C-alpha cells in the first residue's frame, strides 16, 4: 500500500544529479555533452585503428 503524500515531490535538476561524498561538485552530463564525448572518443578510436561494439553496430545499421 502506498503512502499518500500531501505535498508533491519537487523535481529539480539537483534531484537528477548523483551525489557522491568524494565529489560533491560533480554533475550529470547533458545528452549533448554525452553525444559530443562519444563522437570524440569514437573518432580517436577509429584513428588508432581500434573498433568497439557500437562502431560495429553503426556499420551494420548503415549497410541495411
PDB file of N, CA, C and O in Angstrom:
ATOM      1  N   UNK A   1       0.850  -1.175   0.000  1.00  0.00           N
ATOM      2  CA  UNK A   1       0.000   0.000   0.000  1.00  0.00           C
ATOM      3  C   UNK A   1       0.897   1.240   0.000  1.00  0.00           C
ATOM      4  O   UNK A   1       1.828   1.335   0.800  1.00  0.00           O
ATOM      5  N   UNK A   2       0.622   2.169  -0.880  1.00  0.00           N
ATOM      6  CA  UNK A   2       1.458   3.359  -0.970  1.00  0.00           C
ATOM      7  C   UNK A   2       0.954   4.433  -0.034  1.00  0.00           C
ATOM      8  O   UNK A   2      -0.233   4.518   0.280  1.00  0.00           O
ATOM      9  N   UNK A   3       1.885   5.243   0.397  1.00  0.00           N
ATOM     10  CA  UNK A   3       1.552   6.323   1.316  1.00  0.00           C
ATOM     11  C   UNK A   3       1.146   7.554   0.499  1.00  0.00           C
ATOM     12  O   UNK A   3       1.819   7.910  -0.467  1.00  0.00           O
ATOM     13  N   UNK A   4       0.065   8.188   0.883  1.00  0.00           N
ATOM     14  CA  UNK A   4      -0.400   9.368   0.168  1.00  0.00           C
ATOM     15  C   UNK A   4       0.273  10.602   0.767  1.00  0.00           C
ATOM     16  O   UNK A   4       0.062  10.931   1.934  1.00  0.00           O
ATOM     17  N   UNK A   5       1.077  11.273  -0.038  1.00  0.00           N
ATOM     18  CA  UNK A   5       1.778  12.462   0.442  1.00  0.00           C
ATOM     19  C   UNK A   5       0.944  13.701   0.151  1.00  0.00           C
ATOM     20  O   UNK A   5       0.390  13.849  -0.938  1.00  0.00           O
ATOM     21  N   UNK A   6       0.864  14.583   1.131  1.00  0.00           N
ATOM     22  CA  UNK A   6       0.057  15.782   0.953  1.00  0.00           C
ATOM     23  C   UNK A   6       0.754  16.798   0.051  1.00  0.00           C
ATOM     24  O   UNK A   6       0.093  17.559  -0.656  1.00  0.00           O
ATOM     25  N   UNK A   7       2.085  16.810   0.074  1.00  0.00           N
ATOM     26  CA  UNK A   7       2.828  17.772  -0.727  1.00  0.00           C
ATOM     27  C   UNK A   7       3.517  17.033  -1.874  1.00  0.00           C
ATOM     28  O   UNK A   7       4.201  16.037  -1.637  1.00  0.00           O
ATOM     29  N   UNK A   8       3.349  17.504  -3.111  1.00  0.00           N
ATOM     30  CA  UNK A   8       4.014  16.816  -4.222  1.00  0.00           C
ATOM     31  C   UNK A   8       5.531  16.969  -4.126  1.00  0.00           C
ATOM     32  O   UNK A   8       6.043  17.981  -3.648  1.00  0.00           O
ATOM     33  N   UNK A   9       6.214  15.967  -4.581  1.00  0.00           N
ATOM     34  CA  UNK A   9       7.672  15.988  -4.525  1.00  0.00           C
ATOM     35  C   UNK A   9       8.220  16.952  -5.567  1.00  0.00           C
ATOM     36  O   UNK A   9       7.803  16.932  -6.725  1.00  0.00           O
ATOM     37  N   UNK A  10       9.151  17.792  -5.149  1.00  0.00           N
ATOM     38  CA  UNK A  10       9.762  18.731  -6.077  1.00  0.00           C
ATOM     39  C   UNK A  10      10.782  17.990  -6.926  1.00  0.00           C
ATOM     40  O   UNK A  10      11.591  17.215  -6.415  1.00  0.00           O
ATOM     41  N   UNK A  11      10.734  18.235  -8.217  1.00  0.00           N
ATOM     42  CA  UNK A  11      11.729  17.629  -9.092  1.00  0.00           C
ATOM     43  C   UNK A  11      12.549  18.750  -9.704  1.00  0.00           C
ATOM     44  O   UNK A  11      12.054  19.521 -10.526  1.00  0.00           O
ATOM     45  N   UNK A  12      13.764  18.830  -9.309  1.00  0.00           N
ATOM     46  CA  UNK A  12      14.675  19.835  -9.845  1.00  0.00           C
ATOM     47  C   UNK A  12      15.843  19.124 -10.495  1.00  0.00           C
ATOM     48  O   UNK A  12      15.969  17.902 -10.416  1.00  0.00           O
ATOM     49  N   UNK A  13      16.679  19.891 -11.125  1.00  0.00           N
ATOM     50  CA  UNK A  13      17.862  19.328 -11.757  1.00  0.00           C
ATOM     51  C   UNK A  13      18.758  18.662 -10.712  1.00  0.00           C
ATOM     52  O   UNK A  13      19.420  17.665 -11.000  1.00  0.00           O
ATOM     53  N   UNK A  14      18.774  19.213  -9.510  1.00  0.00           N
ATOM     54  CA  UNK A  14      19.620  18.640  -8.463  1.00  0.00           C
ATOM     55  C   UNK A  14      19.169  17.237  -8.087  1.00  0.00           C
ATOM     56  O   UNK A  14      19.985  16.408  -7.685  1.00  0.00           O
ATOM     57  N   UNK A  15      17.872  16.966  -8.215  1.00  0.00           N
ATOM     58  CA  UNK A  15      17.382  15.620  -7.914  1.00  0.00           C
ATOM     59  C   UNK A  15      17.918  14.606  -8.920  1.00  0.00           C
ATOM     60  O   UNK A  15      18.107  13.434  -8.594  1.00  0.00           O
ATOM     61  N   UNK A  16      18.159  15.062 -10.132  1.00  0.00           N
ATOM     62  CA  UNK A  16      18.640  14.158 -11.170  1.00  0.00           C
ATOM     63  C   UNK A  16      20.132  13.877 -11.027  1.00  0.00           C
ATOM     64  O   UNK A  16      20.630  12.875 -11.539  1.00  0.00           O
ATOM     65  N   UNK A  17      20.839  14.758 -10.335  1.00  0.00           N
ATOM     66  CA  UNK A  17      22.276  14.599 -10.205  1.00  0.00           C
ATOM     67  C   UNK A  17      22.603  13.596  -9.115  1.00  0.00           C
ATOM     68  O   UNK A  17      21.967  13.570  -8.061  1.00  0.00           O
ATOM     69  N   UNK A  18      23.589  12.782  -9.381  1.00  0.00           N
ATOM     70  CA  UNK A  18      24.036  11.844  -8.362  1.00  0.00           C
ATOM     71  C   UNK A  18      24.961  12.571  -7.413  1.00  0.00           C
ATOM     72  O   UNK A  18      25.841  13.322  -7.836  1.00  0.00           O
ATOM     73  N   UNK A  19      24.762  12.349  -6.153  1.00  0.00           N
ATOM     74  CA  UNK A  19      25.621  12.968  -5.152  1.00  0.00           C
ATOM     75  C   UNK A  19      26.614  11.944  -4.641  1.00  0.00           C
ATOM     76  O   UNK A  19      26.237  10.852  -4.218  1.00  0.00           O
ATOM     77  N   UNK A  20      27.864  12.300  -4.683  1.00  0.00           N
ATOM     78  CA  UNK A  20      28.922  11.435  -4.208  1.00  0.00           C
ATOM     79  C   UNK A  20      29.720  12.233  -3.187  1.00  0.00           C
ATOM     80  O   UNK A  20      30.156  13.347  -3.476  1.00  0.00           O
ATOM     81  N   UNK A  21      29.912  11.685  -2.018  1.00  0.00           N
ATOM     82  CA  UNK A  21      30.598  12.408  -0.949  1.00  0.00           C
ATOM     83  C   UNK A  21      32.019  12.795  -1.350  1.00  0.00           C
ATOM     84  O   UNK A  21      32.527  13.831  -0.921  1.00  0.00           O
ATOM     85  N   UNK A  22      32.654  11.972  -2.162  1.00  0.00           N
ATOM     86  CA  UNK A  22      34.028  12.287  -2.574  1.00  0.00           C
ATOM     87  C   UNK A  22      34.071  13.401  -3.610  1.00  0.00           C
ATOM     88  O   UNK A  22      35.055  14.135  -3.694  1.00  0.00           O
ATOM     89  N   UNK A  23      33.012  13.528  -4.395  1.00  0.00           N
ATOM     90  CA  UNK A  23      32.970  14.540  -5.452  1.00  0.00           C
ATOM     91  C   UNK A  23      31.675  15.342  -5.347  1.00  0.00           C
ATOM     92  O   UNK A  23      30.767  15.152  -6.156  1.00  0.00           O
ATOM     93  N   UNK A  24      31.578  16.226  -4.373  1.00  0.00           N
ATOM     94  CA  UNK A  24      30.308  16.930  -4.139  1.00  0.00           C
ATOM     95  C   UNK A  24      29.897  17.872  -5.267  1.00  0.00           C
ATOM     96  O   UNK A  24      28.710  18.161  -5.417  1.00  0.00           O
ATOM     97  N   UNK A  25      30.847  18.355  -6.060  1.00  0.00           N
ATOM     98  CA  UNK A  25      30.505  19.306  -7.123  1.00  0.00           C
ATOM     99  C   UNK A  25      30.320  18.624  -8.475  1.00  0.00           C
ATOM    100  O   UNK A  25      30.159  19.294  -9.495  1.00  0.00           O
ATOM    101  N   UNK A  26      30.343  17.298  -8.483  1.00  0.00           N
ATOM    102  CA  UNK A  26      30.174  16.588  -9.748  1.00  0.00           C
ATOM    103  C   UNK A  26      28.739  16.750 -10.239  1.00  0.00           C
ATOM    104  O   UNK A  26      27.823  16.999  -9.455  1.00  0.00           O
ATOM    105  N   UNK A  27      28.561  16.605 -11.536  1.00  0.00           N
ATOM    106  CA  UNK A  27      27.222  16.720 -12.091  1.00  0.00           C
ATOM    107  C   UNK A  27      27.052  15.703 -13.211  1.00  0.00           C
ATOM    108  O   UNK A  27      28.023  15.164 -13.743  1.00  0.00           O
ATOM    109  N   UNK A  28      25.813  15.461 -13.547  1.00  0.00           N
ATOM    110  CA  UNK A  28      25.490  14.516 -14.605  1.00  0.00           C
ATOM    111  C   UNK A  28      25.593  15.238 -15.943  1.00  0.00           C
ATOM    112  O   UNK A  28      25.152  16.380 -16.073  1.00  0.00           O
ATOM    113  N   UNK A  29      26.173  14.573 -16.935  1.00  0.00           N
ATOM    114  CA  UNK A  29      26.309  15.184 -18.252  1.00  0.00           C
ATOM    115  C   UNK A  29      24.961  15.320 -18.939  1.00  0.00           C
ATOM    116  O   UNK A  29      24.074  14.482 -18.774  1.00  0.00           O
ATOM    117  N   UNK A  30      24.823  16.389 -19.711  1.00  0.00           N
ATOM    118  CA  UNK A  30      23.616  16.533 -20.529  1.00  0.00           C
ATOM    119  C   UNK A  30      23.732  15.581 -21.724  1.00  0.00           C
ATOM    120  O   UNK A  30      24.806  15.048 -22.000  1.00  0.00           O
ATOM    121  N   UNK A  31      22.631  15.376 -22.419  1.00  0.00           N
ATOM    122  CA  UNK A  31      22.653  14.487 -23.586  1.00  0.00           C
ATOM    123  C   UNK A  31      23.604  15.006 -24.659  1.00  0.00           C
ATOM    124  O   UNK A  31      24.292  14.225 -25.316  1.00  0.00           O
ATOM    125  N   UNK A  32      23.641  16.325 -24.837  1.00  0.00           N
ATOM    126  CA  UNK A  32      24.522  16.911 -25.853  1.00  0.00           C
ATOM    127  C   UNK A  32      25.988  16.684 -25.488  1.00  0.00           C
ATOM    128  O   UNK A  32      26.803  16.362 -26.352  1.00  0.00           O
ATOM    129  N   UNK A  33      26.321  16.853 -24.209  1.00  0.00           N
ATOM    130  CA  UNK A  33      27.701  16.619 -23.770  1.00  0.00           C
ATOM    131  C   UNK A  33      28.089  15.154 -23.952  1.00  0.00           C
ATOM    132  O   UNK A  33      29.197  14.845 -24.389  1.00  0.00           O
ATOM    133  N   UNK A  34      27.172  14.266 -23.617  1.00  0.00           N
ATOM    134  CA  UNK A  34      27.432  12.825 -23.749  1.00  0.00           C
ATOM    135  C   UNK A  34      27.639  12.449 -25.214  1.00  0.00           C
ATOM    136  O   UNK A  34      28.530  11.664 -25.538  1.00  0.00           O
ATOM    137  N   UNK A  35      26.814  13.010 -26.096  1.00  0.00           N
ATOM    138  CA  UNK A  35      26.934  12.714 -27.521  1.00  0.00           C
ATOM    139  C   UNK A  35      28.249  13.260 -28.087  1.00  0.00           C
ATOM    140  O   UNK A  35      28.912  12.592 -28.880  1.00  0.00           O
ATOM    141  N   UNK A  36      28.622  14.477 -27.677  1.00  0.00           N
ATOM    142  CA  UNK A  36      29.874  15.076 -28.130  1.00  0.00           C
ATOM    143  C   UNK A  36      31.065  14.225 -27.684  1.00  0.00           C
ATOM    144  O   UNK A  36      32.002  13.997 -28.449  1.00  0.00           O
ATOM    145  N   UNK A  37      31.012  13.762 -26.435  1.00  0.00           N
ATOM    146  CA  UNK A  37      32.089  12.928 -25.909  1.00  0.00           C
ATOM    147  C   UNK A  37      32.188  11.620 -26.697  1.00  0.00           C
ATOM    148  O   UNK A  37      33.290  11.170 -27.014  1.00  0.00           O
ATOM    149  N   UNK A  38      31.046  11.009 -27.014  1.00  0.00           N
ATOM    150  CA  UNK A  38      31.044   9.760 -27.787  1.00  0.00           C
ATOM    151  C   UNK A  38      31.667   9.962 -29.159  1.00  0.00           C
ATOM    152  O   UNK A  38      32.460   9.141 -29.620  1.00  0.00           O
ATOM    153  N   UNK A  39      31.298  11.076 -29.813  1.00  0.00           N
ATOM    154  CA  UNK A  39      31.846  11.345 -31.145  1.00  0.00           C
ATOM    155  C   UNK A  39      33.356  11.508 -31.084  1.00  0.00           C
ATOM    156  O   UNK A  39      34.077  10.944 -31.907  1.00  0.00           O
ATOM    157  N   UNK A  40      33.839  12.280 -30.108  1.00  0.00           N
ATOM    158  CA  UNK A  40      35.280  12.493 -29.973  1.00  0.00           C
ATOM    159  C   UNK A  40      36.000  11.185 -29.662  1.00  0.00           C
ATOM    160  O   UNK A  40      37.058  10.903 -30.224  1.00  0.00           O
ATOM    161  N   UNK A  41      35.421  10.391 -28.764  1.00  0.00           N
ATOM    162  CA  UNK A  41      36.042   9.122 -28.382  1.00  0.00           C
ATOM    163  C   UNK A  41      36.062   8.154 -29.564  1.00  0.00           C
ATOM    164  O   UNK A  41      37.069   7.492 -29.816  1.00  0.00           O
ATOM    165  N   UNK A  42      34.941   8.076 -30.287  1.00  0.00           N
ATOM    166  CA  UNK A  42      34.878   7.172 -31.435  1.00  0.00           C
ATOM    167  C   UNK A  42      35.859   7.591 -32.524  1.00  0.00           C
ATOM    168  O   UNK A  42      36.483   6.742 -33.160  1.00  0.00           O
ATOM    169  N   UNK A  43      35.996   8.895 -32.738  1.00  0.00           N
ATOM    170  CA  UNK A  43      36.942   9.380 -33.741  1.00  0.00           C
ATOM    171  C   UNK A  43      38.371   9.012 -33.346  1.00  0.00           C
ATOM    172  O   UNK A  43      39.169   8.611 -34.194  1.00  0.00           O
ATOM    173  N   UNK A  44      38.691   9.147 -32.068  1.00  0.00           N
ATOM    174  CA  UNK A  44      40.031   8.797 -31.594  1.00  0.00           C
ATOM    175  C   UNK A  44      40.279   7.293 -31.732  1.00  0.00           C
ATOM    176  O   UNK A  44      41.377   6.874 -32.098  1.00  0.00           O
ATOM    177  N   UNK A  45      39.263   6.489 -31.441  1.00  0.00           N
ATOM    178  CA  UNK A  45      39.411   5.032 -31.575  1.00  0.00           C
ATOM    179  C   UNK A  45      39.605   4.627 -33.036  1.00  0.00           C
ATOM    180  O   UNK A  45      40.439   3.777 -33.348  1.00  0.00           O
ATOM    181  N   UNK A  46      38.829   5.243 -33.924  1.00  0.00           N
ATOM    182  CA  UNK A  46      38.972   4.924 -35.344  1.00  0.00           C
ATOM    183  C   UNK A  46      40.348   5.324 -35.852  1.00  0.00           C
ATOM    184  O   UNK A  46      40.964   4.595 -36.631  1.00  0.00           O
ATOM    185  N   UNK A  47      40.829   6.475 -35.415  1.00  0.00           N
ATOM    186  CA  UNK A  47      42.144   6.954 -35.831  1.00  0.00           C
ATOM    187  C   UNK A  47      43.231   5.986 -35.373  1.00  0.00           C
ATOM    188  O   UNK A  47      44.218   5.767 -36.075  1.00  0.00           O
ATOM    189  N   UNK A  48      43.037   5.408 -34.184  1.00  0.00           N
ATOM    190  CA  UNK A  48      44.015   4.466 -33.643  1.00  0.00           C
ATOM    191  C   UNK A  48      43.846   3.071 -34.245  1.00  0.00           C
ATOM    192  O   UNK A  48      44.664   2.185 -33.996  1.00  0.00           O
ATOM    193  N   UNK A  49      42.796   2.875 -35.032  1.00  0.00           N
ATOM    194  CA  UNK A  49      42.570   1.582 -35.660  1.00  0.00           C
ATOM    195  C   UNK A  49      41.858   0.588 -34.770  1.00  0.00           C
ATOM    196  O   UNK A  49      41.882  -0.612 -35.044  1.00  0.00           O
ATOM    197  N   UNK A  50      41.229   1.058 -33.714  1.00  0.00           N
ATOM    198  CA  UNK A  50      40.503   0.180 -32.801  1.00  0.00           C
ATOM    199  C   UNK A  50      39.019   0.191 -33.152  1.00  0.00           C
ATOM    200  O   UNK A  50      38.521   1.143 -33.752  1.00  0.00           O
ATOM    201  N   UNK A  51      38.326  -0.867 -32.777  1.00  0.00           N
ATOM    202  CA  UNK A  51      36.906  -0.991 -33.094  1.00  0.00           C
ATOM    203  C   UNK A  51      36.147  -1.348 -31.827  1.00  0.00           C
ATOM    204  O   UNK A  51      36.597  -2.182 -31.041  1.00  0.00           O
ATOM    205  N   UNK A  52      34.990  -0.714 -31.630  1.00  0.00           N
ATOM    206  CA  UNK A  52      34.141  -1.042 -30.483  1.00  0.00           C
ATOM    207  C   UNK A  52      32.860  -1.692 -30.988  1.00  0.00           C
ATOM    208  O   UNK A  52      32.565  -1.659 -32.183  1.00  0.00           O
ATOM    209  N   UNK A  53      32.108  -2.278 -30.075  1.00  0.00           N
ATOM    210  CA  UNK A  53      30.834  -2.906 -30.447  1.00  0.00           C
ATOM    211  C   UNK A  53      29.886  -1.890 -31.065  1.00  0.00           C
ATOM    212  O   UNK A  53      29.177  -2.202 -32.021  1.00  0.00           O
ATOM    213  N   UNK A  54      29.870  -0.669 -30.521  1.00  0.00           N
ATOM    214  CA  UNK A  54      28.957   0.352 -31.034  1.00  0.00           C
ATOM    215  C   UNK A  54      29.331   0.748 -32.460  1.00  0.00           C
ATOM    216  O   UNK A  54      28.452   0.987 -33.289  1.00  0.00           O
ATOM    217  N   UNK A  55      30.625   0.819 -32.748  1.00  0.00           N
ATOM    218  CA  UNK A  55      31.039   1.140 -34.112  1.00  0.00           C
ATOM    219  C   UNK A  55      30.597   0.041 -35.075  1.00  0.00           C
ATOM    220  O   UNK A  55      30.183   0.328 -36.198  1.00  0.00           O
ATOM    221  N   UNK A  56      30.682  -1.212 -34.641  1.00  0.00           N
ATOM    222  CA  UNK A  56      30.222  -2.319 -35.481  1.00  0.00           C
ATOM    223  C   UNK A  56      28.717  -2.250 -35.693  1.00  0.00           C
ATOM    224  O   UNK A  56      28.236  -2.492 -36.800  1.00  0.00           O
ATOM    225  N   UNK A  57      27.966  -1.921 -34.639  1.00  0.00           N
ATOM    226  CA  UNK A  57      26.510  -1.796 -34.755  1.00  0.00           C
ATOM    227  C   UNK A  57      26.145  -0.672 -35.715  1.00  0.00           C
ATOM    228  O   UNK A  57      25.225  -0.812 -36.520  1.00  0.00           O
ATOM    229  N   UNK A  58      26.875   0.453 -35.630  1.00  0.00           N
ATOM    230  CA  UNK A  58      26.605   1.575 -36.529  1.00  0.00           C
ATOM    231  C   UNK A  58      26.845   1.166 -37.982  1.00  0.00           C
ATOM    232  O   UNK A  58      26.085   1.554 -38.870  1.00  0.00           O
ATOM    233  N   UNK A  59      27.901   0.384 -38.226  1.00  0.00           N
ATOM    234  CA  UNK A  59      28.183  -0.087 -39.582  1.00  0.00           C
ATOM    235  C   UNK A  59      27.072  -1.004 -40.081  1.00  0.00           C
ATOM    236  O   UNK A  59      26.664  -0.924 -41.240  1.00  0.00           O
ATOM    237  N   UNK A  60      26.585  -1.875 -39.201  1.00  0.00           N
ATOM    238  CA  UNK A  60      25.513  -2.799 -39.582  1.00  0.00           C
ATOM    239  C   UNK A  60      24.236  -2.049 -39.937  1.00  0.00           C
ATOM    240  O   UNK A  60      23.561  -2.398 -40.905  1.00  0.00           O
ATOM    241  N   UNK A  61      23.901  -1.023 -39.163  1.00  0.00           N
ATOM    242  CA  UNK A  61      22.671  -0.271 -39.435  1.00  0.00           C
ATOM    243  C   UNK A  61      22.832   0.582 -40.694  1.00  0.00           C
ATOM    244  O   UNK A  61      21.860   0.805 -41.416  1.00  0.00           O
ATOM    245  N   UNK A  62      24.041   1.056 -40.963  1.00  0.00           N
ATOM    246  CA  UNK A  62      24.269   1.871 -42.153  1.00  0.00           C
ATOM    247  C   UNK A  62      24.149   1.022 -43.422  1.00  0.00           C
ATOM    248  O   UNK A  62      23.687   1.504 -44.457  1.00  0.00           O
ATOM    249  N   UNK A  63      24.570  -0.246 -43.335  1.00  0.00           N
ATOM    250  CA  UNK A  63      24.516  -1.129 -44.504  1.00  0.00           C
ATOM    251  C   UNK A  63      23.097  -1.561 -44.833  1.00  0.00           C
ATOM    252  O   UNK A  63      22.776  -1.800 -45.997  1.00  0.00           O
ATOM    253  N   UNK A  64      22.225  -1.667 -43.800  1.00  0.00           N
ATOM    254  CA  UNK A  64      20.867  -2.140 -44.075  1.00  0.00           C
ATOM    255  C   UNK A  64      19.946  -1.059 -44.550  1.00  0.00           C
ATOM    256  O   UNK A  64      18.773  -1.320 -44.818  1.00  0.00           O
TER     257      UNK A  64
END
